[in-house]
Amino acid sequence: MEIKPKSRRIMGAGGPEDEDNRWPPWLKPLLKESFFGQCKVHGDSHKSECNMYCLDCMDGALCSLCLHYHKDHRAIQIRRSSYHDVIRVNEIQKVLDISGVQTYVINSARVVFLNERPQPRPGKGVINTCEVCERSLLDSFRFCSLGCKIVGTSKNFQRRKKHQLAMASDSDDSFSSSHGRQKSSSSNSRKDQSFSPSTPPPTATSFRTVKRRKGIPHRAPMGGLVIEY
C-alpha cells in the first residue's frame, strides 16, 4: 500500500532543522562573516575592501570588483558604525522581516545592526531592553540586532525563558511565605510582651512606706503650731 505524501511523518520536525528553515539560508552565514578586510583577488585596487555579500552564492565577503562575477545576483552592502557592522533598512527589508528589531539613523540613513554589541547592564531608569542581551531599546522594539532576533525567537530560548520566569516566581513565593511566618512570629512575640507587667505590683512594705500616718501636732515653744505631713 502506497503511503500518501500528506500521511508521511517528517523526521526531525520541530528540531534544529525546523528552526533553520524559519530563516533564509544566507542569514546565519552573513552574521558570522567578517567584513572590511582586503580582497585577496583585487588587493592592488583601491576598491579592494570587502563590504559586499552575495545572498545567492553565500561565498563570503566580496569587494565591489568581485560583484562583476555575480551579475543578476542579490547582493547587499555592509556598512560600519562604531566598529560594528550595520545594513540599511531599505536594503535588508526587501529580503528579510526585520520587525521587532531596533533601527537607528546613522549618516541620514536608517540602519539595523547585524549582531549584538557588548555594553554594561542597563541602569535603573531603563524600561525596555533587548530580550536577549538586555541592551536598552525604545518601547516598540524587542531586539537590538538581527542576531538577537534569531536567538530570541528560537523555541529553545523561549522554553529557557519560561523556565527562568517560573523559577523566579517560585523563589518569590517562597520568600513571601517565609517572610509571612517571620512576621507572624514577631507579632506573637510582641503580644506576649504586651501582656507582661511593666513594673512589679507594690509589696506590703512599699505600701506601708507610701501610706504614712499623720503626725501628732506639737505645740512650739513660741506658741506656734507645727504640723507634720
C-alpha atoms as one frame of an Amber mdcrd trajectory, in Angstrom:
protein
   0.000   0.000   0.000   1.448   3.325  -1.029   1.737   5.980   1.640   0.346
   9.301   0.580   2.708  12.284   0.976   0.405  14.036   3.412   0.463  10.945
   5.679   4.256  10.752   5.866   5.918  11.743   9.093   8.778  14.195   8.652
  11.660  13.126  10.871  13.159  15.863  12.971  10.122  18.127  12.799  10.347
  20.783  15.470  14.088  20.244  15.862  17.138  22.307  14.776  16.362  21.703
  11.097  12.902  23.199  11.565  14.413  26.206  13.338  16.854  26.791  10.471
  14.036  26.695   7.920  12.422  29.697   9.578  15.189  31.928   8.179  16.724
  32.414   4.730  19.742  30.117   4.239  22.062  33.099   3.808  21.218  34.864
   7.090  23.331  32.933   9.603  26.395  32.786   7.306  26.014  36.542   6.805
  26.021  37.205  10.558  29.129  35.046  11.054  31.083  36.680   8.229  33.929
  39.159   8.821  33.845  42.243   6.629  36.101  45.180   5.714  39.180  43.095
   5.114  41.277  43.356   1.954  40.185  41.283  -1.022  42.674  38.512  -1.816
  41.907  38.744  -5.527  41.874  42.523  -6.007  44.278  43.568  -3.278  46.123
  46.002  -5.552  42.973  48.071  -6.172  41.732  50.961  -4.031  38.290  49.287
  -4.137  39.522  46.065  -2.547  37.662  46.499   0.755  35.283  43.573   1.265
  31.983  45.124   2.270  29.577  43.271  -0.051  27.756  39.958   0.311  26.005
  37.808  -2.297  22.820  36.284  -0.895  22.630  33.706  -3.696  26.196  32.375
  -3.588  26.916  32.818   0.151  30.656  32.510  -0.521  31.963  35.138   1.903
  32.649  38.852   1.891  33.234  40.438  -1.500  34.704  43.670  -2.767  32.957
  45.837  -5.334  35.123  44.399  -8.116  34.095  40.852  -7.220  30.474  41.746
  -7.971  31.352  41.543 -11.669  31.165  37.750 -11.268  27.781  37.922  -9.514
  25.637  39.605 -12.126  21.896  39.260 -11.622  22.514  38.030  -8.067  21.117
  39.586  -4.916  23.954  41.473  -3.249  23.849  43.758  -0.228  26.337  46.252
   1.139  27.552  46.144   4.725  28.449  49.401   6.424  30.170  50.151   9.690
  29.183  52.223  12.719  31.486  52.483  15.738  33.336  49.338  14.610  30.100
  47.348  14.317  28.505  46.057  11.108  25.183  47.564  10.012  22.963  47.345
   6.965  20.495  49.848   5.607  16.852  49.138   6.297  15.768  49.868   2.719
  18.084  47.067   1.521  17.520  44.335   4.087  13.749  44.693   4.431  13.365
  43.643   0.787  14.625  40.160   1.632  14.045  39.771   5.390  11.402  40.504
   8.005  13.087  42.844  10.499  10.025  43.618  12.617  10.846  43.962  16.299
  14.473  44.963  15.652  15.626  48.392  16.818  16.558  50.716  13.932  18.976
  53.634  14.109  19.616  56.687  11.945  23.297  56.949  11.015  24.539  59.431
   8.416  20.934  60.269   7.479  20.174  56.605   6.703  18.146  54.199   8.824
  20.063  51.015   9.618  19.958  47.860  11.749  22.898  46.152  13.443  23.841
  42.655  12.351  24.906  41.382  15.763  24.652  42.372  19.413  27.111  44.858
  20.882  28.607  44.419  24.358  27.505  47.006  26.900  27.181  47.354  30.692
  23.899  46.303  32.254  21.155  48.945  31.872  20.544  51.432  34.671  17.534
  51.665  36.956  15.638  54.113  34.729  15.620  51.828  31.658  12.140  50.438
  30.938  12.585  48.373  27.746  15.592  46.180  26.902  16.607  43.613  24.299
  15.105  40.242  25.219  18.461  38.544  24.608  21.356  40.842  25.566  19.450
  43.442  27.670  20.652  46.454  25.694  18.336  49.429  26.272  15.758  49.920
  23.497  12.821  52.086  22.583   9.461  50.796  23.811   8.281  49.500  20.432
  11.208  47.100  19.812  12.180  43.687  21.189  15.702  43.126  19.842  18.806
  45.227  19.259  20.075  43.332  16.203  19.292  40.656  13.636  21.387  38.148
  15.569  19.423  38.731  18.763  16.148  38.247  16.886  17.278  34.836  15.649
  18.200  33.777  19.179  15.217  35.397  20.888  12.602  33.835  18.618  14.017
  30.303  18.757  11.978  27.649  20.565  14.878  26.689  22.835  15.295  30.279
  24.003  11.561  30.655  24.656  11.477  27.441  26.701  14.525  28.535  28.673
  12.980  31.947  29.312   9.703  30.419  30.560  11.670  28.127  32.876  13.626
  31.067  34.307  10.419  33.038  34.887   8.852  30.045  36.638  11.928  29.633
  38.845  11.872  33.330  39.732   8.160  33.135  40.569   8.710  30.111  42.830
  11.554  31.941  44.554   9.345  34.983  45.183   6.549  32.784  46.582   8.996
  31.022  48.885  10.354  34.341  50.134   6.845  35.719  50.722   5.835  32.603
  52.682   8.990  32.705  54.800   8.621  36.433  55.373   4.986  35.923  56.431
   5.968  33.297  59.008   8.670  35.574  60.419   6.216  38.466  60.614   3.610
  36.285  62.404   6.202  35.057  64.902   7.348  38.617  65.562   3.722  39.740
  66.065   3.049  36.945  68.575   6.215  37.845  70.430   5.067  41.451  70.704
   1.668  40.264  72.002   3.354  38.182  74.715   5.419  41.167  75.724   2.322
  43.400  75.912   0.718  41.052  78.453   3.762  41.178  80.749   3.629  43.786
  83.580   5.974  46.684  83.079   6.571  47.088  86.844   6.073  44.618  89.683
   2.956  45.048  91.910   3.508  47.007  95.096   4.504  44.924  98.111   3.193
  45.340 101.664   6.435  47.014 102.713   6.306  49.567  99.916   2.580  50.172
 100.589   3.290  50.950 104.260   6.080  53.248 103.157   3.779  55.196 100.871
   0.835  55.360 103.301   2.296  57.252 106.254   0.371  58.189 109.394  -0.470
  61.769 110.025   1.812  63.312 112.637   0.656  64.434 116.061   0.676  68.200
 116.458   3.115  69.554 118.995   3.000  73.000 120.428   6.040  75.032 119.643
   7.933  76.748 122.363   6.883  80.121 120.961   3.206  79.120 120.893   3.139
  78.329 117.143   1.661  75.135 115.663   3.878  72.804 113.652   2.112  70.087
 111.600   3.934  67.078 110.114   2.625  65.629 106.907
